[in-house]
Amino acid sequence: MNVTADHASAYIRGIGCNRGQFLLQTVQVFFVGLVIGMERNVLPTMAAHFGVDSHAFFFLASFVISFGLVKGALNLVAGGLADRIGRKRVLLLGWIAGIPIPILIFFAPNWWWIIGANIFLGFNQAFTWTMTVTSQIDLSANHQRGLAVGINEAMGYIAVGTAGLATGYLAVLYGPRWSLLVFGLVVIALALVLLLWIKDTIYWVRAEHTQQEADNPAAAPAQSMSSTFLQVSFQDRTYRALCQGGVTNKIADTLVWVLFPLFFKFHGLGVIYIGWITGVYAMVWGLCQFWTGHLADRIGRKPPVLLGFALLSAGLAGTALVNHFAAWMVTAALMGLGMALLYPNLIAAMSDIAPAMQRGRILGTYRYWRDTGYAIGGVILGLVAQWSDKILPAIWLTAGIVALSGLWIAFAVQETHPRRI
């Protein structure tokens, strides 16, 4: 259905006037975060249950490599698909793909089954998280995009931290397999029920496009998916720099997901203490995004992004330098704050300069590169740790990559959302 100028007035953008639908999408992304978060503490530390040697770092990283390759590729698919068939149908497909995840983990006789489960996790996360953030941007006014992304990512990563901590305790009480099975299936069931009340935001997009056509009749026609991918990935200086920033932050998150639990385990910490460190990282990341996205709506995207990269790099270096649980809690919080400053504002910057009817494809391309960062990080960091038989070199390498990425953005990106006076 095309939205005419007469119908466009029924789809007014703004968080306040769409608060019901915006809230439903916020709850959806909380469930999305719970699904990925349930793995992040328990699985790396229980790898021995699946016959993985504690120093087989590259093989251990393979489950995140499979996740990153699938999620990255399907982010690209999800963006284009959502522009054609609507956001809600893609969201439904994502939740259906999530059902096998806890079942495969429960019955897994070896690590290959975990790799298989994470292929489904990549499908689930690509379609569900991409659709929630795209839908919330669709519903928001132009000056609220940073706030919308901040709320989305905040709730998602609060859920990631909460799930990591909760499943750590549940694994101690009931065993890891049963804990992940019940936790995962309950979350997915609740998300599917909630989907019944969600409206497709593609109508708000078409109304925005109608208005843009009225304001600028000479606007260029929408590009093909292949042309959009080439422009965003390689041809446009700003898009290219923002995409590499997305790759880099996922390399850092791969380190936290795969190697931090083992790093802390080698230092004598148990699964609950490890859950607190990784949980603080994710929850600080999540909670702070409630204001970091809105901050960028007022002062611009670039200052929070650059500060975020600096703090993330400093937190990584601090983790390598200290040797105590309390100190690691502090460096984890510093890393979380850095992520909160850069993460929502990279995607907000992309959406600032993306035409309405191409937003799904452009954000899908960005999220393709960003989440392929999991696979890139898994390969690079897994090989470095395997080659050195230590995790510390991988931490220092990641700190350097993050610092260089921030410098790239500093020199290549002009402000996409100038300061509001």
C-alpha positions in Angstrom: 0.0 0.0 0.0 1.3 3.5 -0.9 0.6 6.3 1.5 -0.9 9.3 -0.3 -0.6 12.9 1.0 -4.1 12.6 2.5 -3.2 9.5 4.4 0.2 10.7 5.5 -1.3 12.8 8.3 -2.4 9.5 10.0 1.2 8.5 10.4 2.8 11.4 12.2 6.3 10.7 13.4 7.4 11.4 17.0 8.0 9.2 20.1 5.3 10.9 22.1 2.5 10.5 19.6 3.6 6.9 18.9 4.4 6.0 22.5 2.4 2.8 22.6 4.1 1.3 19.6 7.4 2.6 20.6 7.1 1.0 24.0 6.2 -2.4 22.4 9.3 -2.2 20.2 11.3 -1.4 23.4 10.0 -4.5 25.1 10.8 -6.5 22.0 14.4 -5.5 21.9 14.7 -6.4 25.6 13.7 -9.9 24.7 16.2 -9.8 21.8 19.0 -8.9 24.3 18.0 -11.7 26.6 18.4 -14.3 23.9 22.0 -13.3 23.0 22.9 -12.4 26.6 22.1 -15.9 27.9 25.2 -17.3 26.1 27.8 -14.7 26.9 28.8 -15.8 30.4 27.9 -19.5 30.5 29.0 -21.0 27.1 32.7 -20.0 27.0 33.3 -21.2 30.6 31.6 -24.5 29.9 33.4 -25.3 26.7 35.2 -28.2 28.4 31.8 -29.9 28.6 31.8 -30.1 24.8 35.4 -31.4 24.5 37.1 -28.1 23.8 40.5 -27.6 25.4 40.8 -24.5 27.6 43.6 -23.2 25.3 42.0 -24.0 22.0 41.2 -20.3 21.6 40.6 -20.2 17.9 38.2 -23.2 17.9 36.4 -21.7 20.9 36.0 -18.5 18.9 34.4 -20.4 16.0 30.9 -20.1 17.6 31.2 -16.3 17.4 32.7 -16.4 13.9 29.7 -18.4 12.7 27.3 -16.0 14.5 29.0 -12.9 13.0 29.1 -14.2 9.4 25.4 -15.1 9.5 24.2 -12.0 11.4 26.2 -9.7 9.2 25.0 -11.2 5.9 21.4 -11.3 7.1 21.5 -7.7 8.4 21.9 -6.8 4.8 19.1 -9.1 3.7 16.8 -7.8 6.5 17.2 -4.2 5.6 16.3 -4.7 1.9 13.6 -7.2 2.8 12.0 -4.9 5.4 11.8 -2.1 2.7 9.8 -4.5 0.5 7.6 -6.6 2.8 7.5 -4.6 5.9 9.2 -4.6 9.3 6.8 -6.9 11.2 7.1 -9.9 8.9 10.9 -9.8 9.1 10.6 -9.5 12.9 8.4 -12.6 13.0 10.8 -14.6 10.9 13.6 -13.7 13.3 11.8 -15.0 16.3 10.9 -18.3 14.5 14.6 -18.7 13.7 15.4 -18.3 17.5 13.4 -21.4 18.6 16.2 -24.0 17.7 18.9 -22.1 19.7 18.2 -23.3 23.3 17.2 -26.8 22.0 20.5 -27.3 20.1 22.5 -26.1 23.1 20.6 -28.5 25.4 21.2 -31.6 23.3 24.7 -30.6 22.0 27.1 -33.6 22.2 30.0 -31.4 21.0 31.1 -27.9 20.1 29.9 -28.2 16.5 26.3 -28.2 17.7 27.1 -24.9 19.5 28.4 -23.5 16.2 25.1 -24.6 14.6 23.1 -23.0 17.4 24.9 -19.7 16.8 24.0 -19.8 13.1 20.4 -19.7 14.2 21.3 -17.0 16.7 22.8 -14.9 13.9 19.6 -15.3 12.0 17.5 -14.4 15.0 19.5 -11.3 16.0 19.9 -10.0 12.5 16.2 -10.0 11.8 14.9 -9.1 15.3 17.3 -6.4 16.5 17.6 -4.8 13.0 13.8 -4.5 12.8 13.3 -3.1 16.3 15.9 -0.3 15.9 14.7 0.4 12.3 11.1 0.6 13.5 11.9 2.9 16.4 13.7 5.2 14.0 10.7 5.0 11.7 8.4 6.2 14.5 10.7 9.0 15.7 10.9 12.6 14.5 14.2 13.6 12.9 15.5 15.3 16.1 14.7 12.2 18.2 16.8 9.7 16.2 19.6 9.6 18.7 17.2 9.2 21.6 15.4 6.4 19.7 18.5 4.5 19.0 19.8 5.1 22.6 16.6 3.7 24.1 16.7 0.7 21.8 20.3 -0.2 22.4 20.0 0.6 26.1 17.2 -1.9 26.6 18.9 -4.4 24.5 22.2 -4.3 26.4 20.6 -4.0 29.8 19.0 -7.3 28.8 22.3 -8.7 27.6 23.9 -8.0 31.0 20.9 -9.1 33.0 20.7 -12.4 31.1 24.5 -13.1 31.5 24.3 -12.6 35.2 21.0 -14.4 35.6 22.0 -17.5 33.6 25.3 -17.6 35.6 23.3 -18.0 38.8 20.9 -20.4 37.2 23.7 -22.5 35.8 25.1 -23.0 39.3 21.7 -23.9 40.8 20.2 -26.1 38.0 23.0 -26.8 35.5 23.9 -24.9 32.4 21.9 -26.9 29.8 18.6 -26.8 31.6 19.0 -23.2 32.5 19.6 -22.1 28.9 16.8 -24.3 27.6 14.1 -23.0 29.8 15.3 -19.4 29.8 15.6 -19.3 26.0 12.2 -20.9 25.2 10.3 -18.7 27.7 11.8 -15.5 26.3 11.1 -16.5 22.7 7.5 -17.4 23.6 6.8 -14.1 25.3 8.3 -12.2 22.3 6.0 -14.0 19.9 2.9 -13.3 22.0 3.9 -9.6 22.2 4.2 -9.5 18.4 0.4 -9.7 18.1 0.0 -6.0 19.2 2.8 -4.6 17.1 2.0 -2.5 14.0 4.2 -2.4 10.9 6.1 0.9 10.8 6.6 0.7 7.0 3.5 2.9 6.8 5.3 5.7 8.7 8.2 5.3 6.3 5.9 5.7 3.3 4.3 8.8 4.9 7.7 10.3 5.5 8.7 9.5 1.9 5.5 11.2 0.6 6.4 14.3 2.6 10.0 14.3 1.3 8.8 14.1 -2.3 6.4 17.0 -1.7 9.3 19.1 -0.2 11.8 18.0 -2.8 10.2 16.8 -6.1 13.6 16.6 -7.8 15.0 14.1 -5.3 17.1 11.3 -6.8 15.3 7.9 -7.2 16.1 5.1 -4.8 19.2 3.1 -5.7 19.3 -0.7 -6.1 20.6 -2.9 -3.2 23.9 -3.5 -4.9 24.4 0.2 -5.6 23.5 1.1 -2.0 26.0 -1.5 -0.7 28.8 -0.2 -2.8 28.1 3.4 -1.9 27.8 2.8 1.8 30.7 0.3 2.0 33.3 1.9 -0.2 32.4 5.0 -2.2 31.1 7.5 0.4 33.8 8.8 2.8 31.4 9.3 5.7 29.5 6.0 5.4 32.8 4.1 5.0 34.3 5.6 8.1 31.2 4.9 10.2 31.1 1.3 8.9 34.6 0.7 10.0 33.8 2.1 13.4 31.0 -0.4 13.6 33.4 -3.3 12.7 35.8 -2.1 15.4 33.3 -2.0 18.3 32.2 -5.5 17.5 35.8 -6.7 17.5 36.0 -5.3 21.0 32.7 -7.0 22.0 34.0 -10.3 20.6 36.9 -10.1 23.0 34.5 -9.6 25.9 32.2 -12.4 24.7 34.8 -15.1 23.9 38.1 -14.4 25.7 37.3 -12.3 28.7 35.5 -15.2 30.5 38.6 -17.4 29.9 41.0 -14.6 30.9 39.2 -14.1 34.2 38.8 -17.9 34.7 42.6 -18.3 34.3 42.9 -15.7 37.0 40.9 -17.9 39.4 37.4 -16.3 39.1 34.3 -18.4 39.1 31.3 -18.1 36.8 29.4 -15.8 39.1 32.3 -13.3 39.5 32.9 -13.5 35.7 29.2 -12.8 35.2 29.4 -9.7 37.4 32.3 -8.3 35.3 30.8 -9.0 31.9 27.3 -8.0 33.3 28.6 -4.6 34.5 30.1 -3.9 31.1 26.8 -4.7 29.3 24.5 -3.0 31.8 26.6 0.2 32.0 26.6 0.2 28.2 22.8 -0.3 28.2 21.8 2.1 31.0 24.0 5.0 29.8 22.5 4.8 26.3 19.3 6.3 27.7 21.2 9.7 27.8 24.1 9.3 25.3 21.7 9.1 22.3 19.7 12.1 23.5 23.0 13.9 24.3 24.0 13.5 20.6 20.6 14.9 19.5 21.7 18.2 21.3 25.4 18.5 20.8 26.0 16.4 17.6 27.1 12.8 17.0 30.8 13.2 16.6 31.9 14.3 20.1 30.2 11.4 21.9 31.5 8.9 19.3 35.1 10.1 19.6 35.0 10.1 23.4 33.5 6.7 23.3 36.3 5.2 21.3 38.8 6.8 23.7 37.2 5.4 26.8 36.8 2.0 25.2 40.4 1.8 24.4 41.4 3.0 27.8 39.2 0.4 29.5 40.7 -2.4 27.4 44.2 -1.2 28.3 43.2 -0.9 32.0 41.9 -4.5 32.0 45.3 -5.7 30.8 47.2 -3.7 33.4 45.2 -4.6 36.6 44.8 -7.9 38.4 41.9 -7.7 40.9 38.2 -8.3 40.7 37.3 -4.8 41.9 39.6 -3.2 39.4 38.2 -5.2 36.6 34.7 -4.1 37.6 35.9 -0.5 37.2 37.5 -1.1 33.8 34.4 -3.0 32.6 32.3 0.0 33.6 34.7 2.3 31.7 34.4 0.1 28.6 30.6 0.0 28.9 30.5 3.8 29.1 32.7 4.0 26.0 30.4 1.7 24.1 27.3 3.7 25.3 28.8 6.9 23.8 29.8 5.5 20.5 27.4 2.6 19.7 24.0 4.3 19.3 25.5 7.4 17.8 27.2 5.6 14.9 23.9 4.3 13.7 22.2 7.6 14.4 24.8 9.3 12.2 24.0 6.8 9.5 20.3 7.5 9.8 20.9 11.3 9.7 22.1 11.1 6.1 20.0 8.2 4.8 16.9 9.0 2.6 13.7 7.6 4.1 12.9 5.0 1.5 16.5 3.7 1.5 16.9 3.7 5.3 16.4 0.0 5.7 19.0 -0.8 3.0 21.5 1.7 4.3 21.2 0.7 7.9 21.2 -2.9 6.8 24.5 -2.3 5.0 26.0 -0.6 8.1 24.8 -3.4 10.3 26.3 -6.0 7.9 29.7 -4.5 8.3 29.3 -3.9 12.1 28.2 -7.4 12.9 30.6 -9.0 10.5 33.0 -7.5 13.0 32.2 -10.5 15.2 33.6 -12.8 12.6 36.6 -10.6 11.9 37.3 -10.3 15.6 36.9 -14.0 16.2 39.4 -14.8 13.5 42.0 -12.1 14.4 41.8 -12.4 18.2 41.4 -16.2 18.1 44.5 -16.6 16.0 46.5 -14.1 18.1 45.6 -15.9 21.3 46.2 -19.3 19.8 49.6 -18.2 18.4 50.8 -16.7 21.7 48.9 -19.2 23.9 47.9 -16.2 25.9 44.9 -13.8 26.0 46.8 -10.7 27.0 48.2 -9.9 23.5 44.7 -10.1 22.1 43.5 -7.5 24.7 46.4 -5.1 23.8 45.8 -5.6 20.1 42.1 -4.7 20.5 42.9 -1.6 22.5 45.2 -0.4 19.6 42.6 -1.2 16.9 39.9 0.8 18.8 42.2 3.8 19.2 43.1 3.8 15.5 39.4 3.5 14.5 38.5 6.6 16.6 41.3 8.5 14.8 39.9 7.5 11.4 36.4 8.8 12.3 38.0 12.0 13.7 39.6 12.9 10.4 37.1 11.4 7.9 33.6 12.3 9.3 31.9 15.7 9.3 29.2 16.3 11.8 25.9 14.7 10.6 23.7 16.4 13.1 24.9 20.0 13.9 24.4 21.3 17.5 21.0 22.6 18.2 21.0 26.1 19.7 
